[in-house]
Amino acid sequence: MTKTTHIHDIGAAISHIQTGGKIQRKGWHGKGMAVHLEERGGFHPAMVLTLPDGSLQPGWNASTPDILATDWGLL
């Protein structure tokens, strides 16, 4: 089981993924959903969302509710 550290600041969450971590919101309905940063050769880094079934959604962008949320967790 992965331990989650809860924070309230999207800036801290972004800093965490920039150093190789993963982030998630408590308010997300899907279990196992998380975001990480992925760098692919020749391209700019992209945020990638892991979906409940384990598949990846590259190019995830935070919505306004995500940006204003106070239920972020660091994985």
Buried (B, 14 or more C-beta within 10 A) or exposed (E): EEEBEEBEEBEEBBEBBEEEBBBBBEEBEEEEBBBBBEEEEEEEEBBBBBEEEEEEEEEBEBEEEBEEBEEBBBB
